[in-house]
Amino acid sequence: METKIPQTKQEAFAQLDEMLSEKDKNELVKGEAIEFHFSLGMWIRNNWI
């Protein structure tokens, strides 16, 4: 998936909102973000930074 690097937090959140499933969003809200470190976190590092 090719995405434009977001320039603001709002752009980043909008892109993530489109990319993530409702289940994933709920996990992040519940504080289970550590589960995304090597998946979503690595994807953000590799594609947005």
Buried (B, 14 or more C-beta within 10 A) or exposed (E): EEEEEBEEEEEBEEBBEEEBEEEBEEBBEEEEEEEBEEEBEEBBEEEEE
